[in-house]
Amino acid sequence: MAYRITDECLGCGTCLESCPNEAIIEGEIYVIDQEKCSECGTCLESCPTEAIVEE
């Protein structure tokens, strides 16, 4: 199942640091590169604001 980062993202970088596949791209808000994402859920579990959702 694919993951997406919503507008609730505060840009704290927790997901970026936790992603084992380096699939998180830094920007105004973070974005998940679906080609690199293995759908492991690490980012979802690490997000303090629950800004990452399953699609």
PAZAPA-4460 file (N, C-alpha, C; in steps of 0.05 Angstrom, whole numbers, plus 32768, in hexadecimal, padded with zeros to 4 digits):
% residues 55
    n_x    n_y    n_z   ca_x   ca_y   ca_z    c_x    c_y    c_z   seq   type   mol
   8011   7FE8   8000   8000   8000   8000   8012   8019   8000     1      M     A
   800C   802C   7FEF   801C   8044   7FED   8017   8057   8004     2      A     A
   802A   8068   800A   8028   807C   801F   802A   8098   8012     3      Y     A
   801D   80AB   801F   801E   80C7   8016   8021   80D9   802F     4      R     A
   8030   80EE   802B   8033   8102   8041   801F   8119   803C     5      I     A
   800F   811E   8050   7FF9   8132   804D   8003   814E   8055     6      T     A
   7FF1   8161   8053   7FF7   817D   805A   7FFC   8181   8078     7      D     A
   7FF6   816C   8088   7FFB   816D   80A5   8018   816C   80AB     8      E     A
   8029   8167   8098   8046   8165   809C   8051   817F   80A6     9      C     A
   8061   817D   80BB   806E   8194   80C7   808B   8198   80BD    10      L     A
   8094   8185   80AD   80B0   8186   80A3   80C5   8181   80B8    11      G     A
   80BE   8170   80CB   80D1   816A   80E1   80E8   8158   80D8    12      C     A
   80E4   8148   80C3   80F9   8137   80B9   80FB   811B   80C6    13      G     A
   80E9   8115   80D8   80E9   80FB   80E5   80E6   80E4   80D0    14      T     A
   80D4   80E8   80BD   80D0   80D3   80A9   80E9   80D0   8097    15      C     A
   80F5   80E6   8090   810D   80E7   8080   8123   80D6   808D    16      L     A
   8127   80DA   80A6   813C   80CC   80B5   8135   80AF   80B9    17      E     A
   811C   80A8   80BB   8114   808C   80C0   8112   807A   80A8    18      S     A
   810F   8086   8090   810B   8076   8078   8124   8066   8070    19      C     A
   8122   804C   806F   813A   803B   8068   8140   803C   804A    20      P     A
   812E   8045   803A   8131   8045   801D   8137   8060   8011    21      N     A
   813A   8075   8023   813F   8090   801A   812A   8099   8005    22      E     A
   8110   8092   800B   80FA   8098   7FF9   80EC   80B2   7FFF    23      A     A
   80F5   80C0   8014   80E8   80D9   801C   80F8   80F0   8010    24      I     A
   80EA   8102   8002   80F7   8119   7FF5   80EF   8132   8005    25      I     A
   8103   8142   800C   80FF   815A   801B   80F6   8170   8009    26      E     A
   80E2   8180   8012   80D8   8197   8004   80C9   81A8   8018    27      G     A
   80B5   81B8   800E   80A5   81C7   8021   8098   81B4   8035    28      E     A
   808D   819F   802A   8085   8188   803A   8094   8170   802E    29      I     A
   8096   815B   803D   80A5   8144   8033   8093   8134   8020    30      Y     A
   809F   8126   800D   8091   8117   7FF9   809E   80FB   7FF8    31      V     A
   808D   80E7   7FF3   8097   80CB   7FF2   809B   80C4   7FD4    32      I     A
   80B3   80BC   7FCD   80B9   80B3   7FB2   80AE   8096   7FB0    33      D     A
   8098   8092   7FA2   808B   8078   7FA1   809D   8062   7F94    34      Q     A
   80AF   806A   7F83   80C1   8057   7F76   80D5   804C   7F8A    35      E     A
   80DD   805B   7F9E   80F1   8052   7FB1   80E4   8046   7FCA    36      K     A
   80CA   804C   7FCE   80BC   8043   7FE6   80B7   8025   7FE5    37      C     A
   80BE   8017   7FFB   80B9   7FFA   7FFC   80A0   7FF4   800D    38      S     A
   8092   8009   8015   8079   8008   8024   807D   7FF9   803E    39      E     A
   8093   7FFE   804C   8099   7FF1   8065   808A   7FFD   807D    40      C     A
   8081   8016   807A   8071   8023   808F   8082   8031   80A4    41      G     A
   809C   8032   80A1   80AD   803E   80B6   80A6   805C   80B8    42      T     A
   80A2   8069   80A2   809C   8086   80A2   8081   808B   80B0    43      C     A
   806E   807A   80AA   8053   807D   80B6   8055   807B   80D4    44      L     A
   8064   8068   80DE   8067   8063   80FB   8077   8079   8108    45      E     A
   808A   8086   80FA   809B   809A   8106   8090   80B6   8106    46      S     A
   807C   80BC   80F6   8071   80D7   80F4   8062   80E0   810D    47      C     A
   806C   80F5   811A   805F   80FE   8133   8044   810C   812F    48      P     A
   803E   8115   8117   8025   8123   8112   8011   8112   8102    49      T     A
   8018   80F9   80FD   8007   80E7   80ED   8000   80F3   80D2    50      E     A
   8014   8100   80C6   8011   810D   80AC   8015   80FA   8094    51      A     A
   801C   80E1   809A   8020   80CD   8085   8008   80BA   8086    52      I     A
   7FFC   80B6   806E   7FE4   80A5   806C   7FE8   8090   8057    53      V     A
   7FD9   807B   8059   7FD9   8066   8045   7FC5   806E   802F    54      E     A
   7FCD   8068   8016   7FBB   806F   8000   7FAD   8056   7FF6    55      E     A
***
